[in-house]
Amino acid sequence: MFVVNLAYKVDLSLIDAGLTEHAEWLAKQYADGVFVLSGRQVPRTGGLILAVNTTREGLDRRLSSDPFHQRDYADYTIIECSPTRVADGLERLHD
């Protein structure tokens, strides 16, 4: 499992202008079964993604196709983790 932290590098007006393309990219990652959570940070300085069913190399390839990455709108920090316990209903997230 991977936690991806996106930190915006540009003005929110540029982020907002690119949201439709970014959301389409996110939808593909969900359809592929790799992303299981995504959302904005509060305050709105970036976003967060939870990814499963992939390798680090596979995740890097996916992230490189994000329009925000291609336009250099955000920096990406990736944390790999191996859950040892999950809440009821979240068994899919357990290794």
TORPA-4810 file (N, C-alpha, C, O; in nm, 3 decimals):
<nodes>
NODE_1_0.084_-0.117_0.000_0.000_0.000_0.000_0.089_0.123_0.000_0.197_0.125_0.059_M
NODE_2_0.040_0.226_-0.067_0.115_0.351_-0.078_0.026_0.469_-0.043_-0.090_0.475_-0.083_F
NODE_3_0.082_0.563_0.031_0.017_0.691_0.056_0.094_0.794_-0.026_0.216_0.808_-0.014_V
NODE_4_0.021_0.865_-0.111_0.083_0.965_-0.197_0.036_1.102_-0.153_-0.084_1.129_-0.148_V
NODE_5_0.130_1.188_-0.120_0.101_1.325_-0.081_0.137_1.417_-0.198_0.252_1.420_-0.242_N
NODE_6_0.039_1.491_-0.247_0.063_1.590_-0.351_0.070_1.727_-0.285_-0.020_1.764_-0.209_L
NODE_7_0.175_1.802_-0.313_0.190_1.938_-0.262_0.188_2.033_-0.382_0.278_2.029_-0.467_A
NODE_8_0.086_2.118_-0.388_0.073_2.209_-0.501_0.190_2.307_-0.506_0.237_2.355_-0.403_Y
NODE_9_0.237_2.334_-0.628_0.348_2.426_-0.650_0.304_2.551_-0.723_0.383_2.645_-0.740_K
NODE_10_0.176_2.554_-0.765_0.127_2.666_-0.845_0.001_2.722_-0.780_-0.055_2.663_-0.688_V
NODE_11_-0.040_2.836_-0.829_-0.161_2.903_-0.779_-0.284_2.814_-0.798_-0.293_2.739_-0.895_D
NODE_12_-0.377_2.823_-0.705_-0.498_2.741_-0.712_-0.580_2.765_-0.838_-0.657_2.678_-0.879_L
NODE_13_-0.565_2.881_-0.901_-0.639_2.906_-1.026_-0.593_2.808_-1.135_-0.675_2.763_-1.215_S
NODE_14_-0.465_2.774_-1.138_-0.415_2.676_-1.234_-0.462_2.535_-1.196_-0.498_2.456_-1.283_L
NODE_15_-0.462_2.505_-1.066_-0.512_2.375_-1.020_-0.658_2.360_-1.061_-0.697_2.258_-1.117_I
NODE_16_-0.739_2.461_-1.032_-0.882_2.456_-1.066_-0.903_2.438_-1.216_-0.992_2.364_-1.258_D
NODE_17_-0.823_2.505_-1.296_-0.837_2.494_-1.442_-0.804_2.354_-1.491_-0.854_2.312_-1.596_A
NODE_18_-0.720_2.281_-1.418_-0.680_2.147_-1.460_-0.756_2.034_-1.390_-0.725_1.917_-1.411_G
NODE_19_-0.854_2.069_-1.307_-0.921_1.966_-1.227_-0.998_1.863_-1.309_-1.001_1.746_-1.272_L
NODE_20_-1.060_1.905_-1.419_-1.136_1.809_-1.498_-1.046_1.699_-1.552_-1.080_1.581_-1.542_T
NODE_21_-0.933_1.736_-1.608_-0.838_1.636_-1.659_-0.781_1.550_-1.547_-0.765_1.429_-1.564_E
NODE_22_-0.751_1.611_-1.435_-0.699_1.537_-1.320_-0.804_1.437_-1.271_-0.771_1.322_-1.239_H
NODE_23_-0.930_1.480_-1.264_-1.037_1.391_-1.218_-1.058_1.274_-1.315_-1.086_1.163_-1.271_A
NODE_24_-1.044_1.299_-1.444_-1.054_1.190_-1.542_-0.940_1.091_-1.523_-0.960_0.969_-1.532_E
NODE_25_-0.821_1.142_-1.497_-0.706_1.055_-1.470_-0.731_0.973_-1.343_-0.705_0.853_-1.342_W
NODE_26_-0.781_1.037_-1.237_-0.812_0.965_-1.114_-0.914_0.855_-1.139_-0.898_0.744_-1.088_L
NODE_27_-1.017_0.883_-1.217_-1.122_0.784_-1.245_-1.063_0.658_-1.308_-1.106_0.547_-1.277_A
NODE_28_-0.965_0.675_-1.395_-0.901_0.558_-1.458_-0.826_0.475_-1.355_-0.827_0.352_-1.362_K
NODE_29_-0.762_0.541_-1.260_-0.687_0.469_-1.157_-0.782_0.391_-1.066_-0.751_0.280_-1.022_Q
NODE_30_-0.898_0.449_-1.037_-1.001_0.378_-0.959_-1.054_0.260_-1.038_-1.070_0.150_-0.983_Y
NODE_31_-1.081_0.280_-1.166_-1.135_0.172_-1.250_-1.036_0.056_-1.259_-1.078_-0.059_-1.269_A
NODE_32_-0.907_0.086_-1.255_-0.804_-0.018_-1.260_-0.788_-0.090_-1.126_-0.715_-0.188_-1.117_D
NODE_33_-0.855_-0.041_-1.021_-0.846_-0.105_-0.890_-0.723_-0.069_-0.809_-0.690_-0.137_-0.712_G
NODE_34_-0.655_0.038_-0.849_-0.532_0.077_-0.780_-0.556_0.186_-0.676_-0.503_0.177_-0.566_V
NODE_35_-0.634_0.287_-0.708_-0.664_0.392_-0.611_-0.789_0.355_-0.533_-0.889_0.311_-0.591_F
NODE_36_-0.783_0.374_-0.401_-0.898_0.343_-0.317_-0.944_0.465_-0.236_-1.049_0.459_-0.171_V
NODE_37_-0.868_0.572_-0.239_-0.904_0.695_-0.170_-0.827_0.809_-0.233_-0.710_0.794_-0.269_L
NODE_38_-0.892_0.922_-0.247_-0.823_1.044_-0.289_-0.904_1.163_-0.240_-1.025_1.154_-0.219_S
NODE_39_-0.835_1.274_-0.222_-0.907_1.394_-0.179_-0.813_1.510_-0.157_-0.691_1.498_-0.161_G
NODE_40_-0.875_1.625_-0.132_-0.801_1.748_-0.106_-0.753_1.754_0.037_-0.817_1.701_0.128_R
NODE_41_-0.640_1.818_0.056_-0.593_1.846_0.190_-0.668_1.968_0.242_-0.716_2.051_0.165_Q
NODE_42_-0.678_1.977_0.374_-0.739_2.093_0.439_-0.636_2.149_0.536_-0.600_2.081_0.632_V
NODE_43_-0.588_2.272_0.513_-0.626_2.362_0.406_-0.580_2.310_0.269_-0.500_2.217_0.260_P
NODE_44_-0.632_2.372_0.165_-0.614_2.323_0.029_-0.474_2.355_-0.026_-0.455_2.447_-0.104_R
NODE_45_-0.378_2.275_0.018_-0.240_2.292_-0.025_-0.193_2.176_-0.112_-0.079_2.174_-0.158_T
NODE_46_-0.282_2.079_-0.134_-0.247_1.963_-0.213_-0.353_1.856_-0.199_-0.468_1.885_-0.167_G
NODE_47_-0.312_1.733_-0.224_-0.406_1.622_-0.218_-0.341_1.499_-0.160_-0.221_1.497_-0.133_G
NODE_48_-0.423_1.395_-0.141_-0.377_1.270_-0.085_-0.439_1.156_-0.163_-0.557_1.161_-0.198_L
NODE_49_-0.361_1.053_-0.190_-0.407_0.934_-0.262_-0.362_0.811_-0.185_-0.249_0.805_-0.136_I
NODE_50_-0.451_0.713_-0.174_-0.417_0.583_-0.118_-0.423_0.482_-0.231_-0.526_0.468_-0.297_L
NODE_51_-0.312_0.412_-0.256_-0.300_0.320_-0.369_-0.267_0.179_-0.319_-0.189_0.161_-0.226_A
NODE_52_-0.329_0.080_-0.383_-0.307_-0.062_-0.351_-0.290_-0.139_-0.482_-0.306_-0.083_-0.590_V
NODE_53_-0.257_-0.266_-0.470_-0.249_-0.354_-0.588_-0.153_-0.303_-0.695_-0.181_-0.311_-0.815_N
NODE_54_-0.039_-0.252_-0.651_0.062_-0.205_-0.745_0.199_-0.212_-0.680_0.211_-0.228_-0.559_T
NODE_55_0.300_-0.200_-0.761_0.438_-0.189_-0.712_0.476_-0.041_-0.710_0.404_0.044_-0.762_T
NODE_56_0.589_-0.013_-0.652_0.638_0.126_-0.652_0.662_0.172_-0.795_0.628_0.285_-0.831_R
NODE_57_0.719_0.085_-0.877_0.745_0.121_-1.017_0.614_0.145_-1.092_0.603_0.239_-1.171_E
NODE_58_0.516_0.060_-1.067_0.386_0.078_-1.131_0.319_0.207_-1.088_0.257_0.276_-1.169_G
NODE_59_0.330_0.239_-0.959_0.273_0.364_-0.909_0.344_0.484_-0.971_0.279_0.580_-1.011_L
NODE_60_0.476_0.478_-0.979_0.552_0.587_-1.041_0.506_0.611_-1.185_0.492_0.726_-1.228_D
NODE_61_0.483_0.502_-1.260_0.434_0.517_-1.398_0.297_0.585_-1.402_0.273_0.674_-1.483_R
NODE_62_0.209_0.542_-1.313_0.075_0.603_-1.307_0.084_0.751_-1.273_0.021_0.835_-1.338_R
NODE_63_0.163_0.783_-1.172_0.174_0.923_-1.130_0.234_1.010_-1.240_0.199_1.127_-1.253_L
NODE_64_0.324_0.954_-1.319_0.385_1.032_-1.427_0.283_1.069_-1.535_0.307_1.160_-1.614_S
NODE_65_0.170_0.997_-1.539_0.068_1.030_-1.639_-0.038_1.127_-1.586_-0.129_1.166_-1.660_S
NODE_66_-0.026_1.166_-1.459_-0.119_1.264_-1.401_-0.095_1.399_-1.468_0.020_1.445_-1.476_D
NODE_67_-0.201_1.465_-1.517_-0.183_1.597_-1.578_-0.114_1.697_-1.483_-0.038_1.782_-1.529_P
NODE_68_-0.138_1.687_-1.353_-0.071_1.777_-1.259_0.080_1.750_-1.257_0.159_1.843_-1.241_F
NODE_69_0.120_1.626_-1.273_0.262_1.592_-1.279_0.322_1.640_-1.410_0.430_1.699_-1.412_H
NODE_70_0.252_1.615_-1.519_0.303_1.652_-1.651_0.320_1.803_-1.665_0.408_1.849_-1.738_Q
NODE_71_0.237_1.880_-1.596_0.246_2.027_-1.601_0.332_2.084_-1.489_0.348_2.206_-1.478_R
NODE_72_0.388_1.995_-1.405_0.471_2.035_-1.292_0.393_2.124_-1.194_0.445_2.223_-1.143_D
NODE_73_0.267_2.087_-1.169_0.180_2.160_-1.077_0.197_2.114_-0.932_0.157_2.185_-0.840_Y
NODE_74_0.255_1.996_-0.911_0.264_1.942_-0.775_0.391_1.859_-0.758_0.443_1.801_-0.853_A
NODE_75_0.438_1.856_-0.635_0.542_1.762_-0.594_0.474_1.643_-0.531_0.370_1.658_-0.466_D
NODE_76_0.530_1.524_-0.549_0.472_1.400_-0.500_0.567_1.336_-0.399_0.685_1.315_-0.428_Y
NODE_77_0.516_1.305_-0.281_0.589_1.230_-0.181_0.515_1.098_-0.162_0.394_1.096_-0.142_T
NODE_78_0.588_0.988_-0.168_0.527_0.855_-0.161_0.578_0.782_-0.037_0.699_0.774_-0.013_I
NODE_79_0.484_0.730_0.041_0.516_0.650_0.159_0.459_0.511_0.138_0.339_0.496_0.113_I
NODE_80_0.544_0.410_0.147_0.496_0.272_0.137_0.470_0.220_0.278_0.548_0.245_0.370_E
NODE_81_0.360_0.147_0.294_0.331_0.089_0.424_0.271_-0.050_0.406_0.217_-0.083_0.300_C
NODE_82_0.281_-0.130_0.511_0.228_-0.266_0.510_0.133_-0.279_0.629_0.177_-0.306_0.741_S
NODE_83_0.002_-0.260_0.607_-0.093_-0.264_0.719_-0.092_-0.399_0.790_-0.093_-0.504_0.726_P
NODE_84_-0.090_-0.395_0.922_-0.100_-0.517_1.001_-0.239_-0.533_1.062_-0.275_-0.641_1.109_T
NODE_85_-0.316_-0.425_1.061_-0.451_-0.429_1.116_-0.537_-0.327_1.043_-0.492_-0.216_1.013_R
NODE_86_-0.661_-0.365_1.015_-0.756_-0.274_0.950_-0.892_-0.286_1.020_-0.920_-0.388_1.084_V
NODE_87_-0.974_-0.185_1.008_-1.107_-0.186_1.067_-1.198_-0.280_0.987_-1.173_-0.307_0.869_A
NODE_88_-1.302_-0.328_1.052_-1.401_-0.411_0.984_-1.451_-0.337_0.860_-1.480_-0.218_0.864_D
NODE_89_-1.462_-0.410_0.751_-1.507_-0.353_0.625_-1.394_-0.307_0.535_-1.415_-0.278_0.417_G
NODE_90_-1.274_-0.299_0.591_-1.158_-0.253_0.513_-1.058_-0.365_0.489_-0.940_-0.338_0.466_L
NODE_91_-1.103_-0.488_0.495_-1.013_-0.602_0.479_-0.937_-0.597_0.348_-0.825_-0.647_0.340_E
NODE_92_-0.994_-0.538_0.246_-0.927_-0.526_0.115_-0.792_-0.455_0.126_-0.703_-0.476_0.044_R
NODE_93_-0.778_-0.372_0.227_-0.654_-0.293_0.242_-0.546_-0.370_0.316_-0.432_-0.324_0.324_L
NODE_94_-0.578_-0.485_0.370_-0.482_-0.564_0.447_-0.397_-0.647_0.352_-0.449_-0.705_0.256_H
NODE_95_-0.269_-0.653_0.378_-0.178_-0.734_0.296_-0.216_-0.880_0.299_-0.151_-0.962_0.235_D
</nodes>
